[in-house]
Structure formats: C-alpha cells, structure tokens
Amino acid sequence: MKKKAFTLIELLFVLVIIAIISGFVISKFYVSSVKKSAVRALLEDTQNCLNFLLSQYTSNLTSTSTLTVSRCIKSQYTGNCSYSGEIDTNTFTVSCSGQGIAQGAICTVSINDTNINIEKNCSGY
C-alpha cells in the first residue's frame, strides 16, 4: 500500500516562502526601530542644544541675539537647528530638522522660564 506524503521539493518550497515572508517582516520592524532611535537622538540633541544656549545666556547674561546654535553638539541624525528667544516672556525655543534616517522629522523643544514649562515635540516621521 502506498502512503501519500509531501515530497522534499514541496517542503523546501514552503520553507522558502516562509523565509521570504519572515525576511520582509523582520526588516520592516528593524527599519522602524532604527528610525525611532534616530528621532529620539534628534530630540535629545535638540534638548541638549537648548540647555547649552540657556547656560550660555545665564552665565554671560548676553542678549539672545548673540546666541547661536552652530556651537551645539549634534549627532549624525541632526541637520539644521534654529533658535528663538523672547526675553519679555522668558520663552526659549530650539527646532532641529533630521537628516539621514531621521530625514523629514522636526523636533522642537521650548521652555517657558516663568513657570518652568518644558514642551517637547517631534513630527514628520
């Protein structure tokens, strides 16, 4: 009596299909987690830049017009940064755009010195 069973070729074909599908799923999760890490680094750089500028402002008591973001330390994911400060309202803001994997992301960190309100926001990723 002859038993019905799968041939070796059929089993290999199924394994190849499963491997291809799992490769797509794993790469999707990997790229997603790497991009999230890059955006977190961008947000951290933005926060550090604001802290640096505030320390320069308070230690030198200079006007906000002399502060520049070009001296902020940036990671490989941080592109251009901009700074704005309002002495009257004690509001200071730094915005940085992402580059590389974080391309398209924009992170903004604001602090209102009057009531110590810190706002962090990233968008576009």
N, C-alpha and C positions, 0 to 999 in steps of 0.2 A: 504494500500500500504506500502511495506517495503522499508525503505531507506537504502542505502549502506553507511557504515561508518567504520572507523577503530575501532578495539576493544582496550580495555585498555591494553592488553598484547602487542599488536603490537606497541602502542605508547610508552610503557615502554621499549621495546626492542630498538626502535630508540633512545630514550633518553640515554640508557646505552651505545650504540655505540658512540654517540656524546660525552658523558662524557669521555670515554676511549681515543678517539682521541684528545680531548682538553687536557687531562692529559699529553699525550706524548708531545704535542706542548708546553705547559706551562713549563714542566720540561726541555725541550731542551733549551728554552730561559733562564731559571733560571740558569742552569749549565753554559751556555755560558757567562752570565753576571757575575757570580761569578768568573769564570776563568779569565775574562778580568780584574776584580778588583784585583785579586791576582797578575797578571802580572804587573798591574800599581803599586801595593805596592812593588813588586820586583824591578821595575825600580826606584822608589823613594828611596828605601833602597840603591841601587847602587849609585845613585846621592849623597845621604847623606854620604855614605862611602867615596866617592871621595872628597867631601867637607871637611870631617873630616881629611882625610890624608893630604890634601893640607894645612889645617890650622895648623896641626902638623909640616909639613915641613917648612912653612913660619915662624911660631913662634919660632921654635927651630933651624932653619937653619941646620938641620941634613941631612945626606945623605939619598937617597931614600931607601937604603938597610936596614935602621933601622925602616922604617915604616912597620906596619903590619895591615892587615885587621881584625885580630882577635878581635880588640877592637871596631870595628864598631858595631853599634846597628842594629839588624836585626829583621824583623818581622817573623811570623811563616811560611811565604812562601819563605823565603830566605835561601838557602842552603849555599854551599861553595862559597867564594869570592876569587878572586886573583887580585893582583895589579902589575902594571909595570910602571916604570917611566924612562924617558930619560931626564937627566938634560941638555944635549947638545942641544936637540931640544925643550926643555920645553914641552914635551908631557907626560901626565899622564893618565893612563887608569885603570879602575876597571871593572872587569867582575864578575857577580854573577849568579849562577845557581838557578833555582827554585826547591822547594820541596812541597810536599802536592798537593794541587790543581794545583799549578803552575809547577808541575813536567814536565821537558822537555824544559822549557823556559830558555833562557840565555839572560841576559841583559848586555849591555856594555855601559859605559859612558866614553868618552875621552874628554880631554881638552888640547888644544894647547895654552899655556900661551903667546906665542909670538903675535898671532893675536886674542886672546880670542875667539877661535873657539870651541864650545861645540858640540859634537856629541853624540846622544842617540840612542840606537838601542836595540830592543828585537826581538828574533827569536825563532822558535821551538815550538810555541803554537798554 
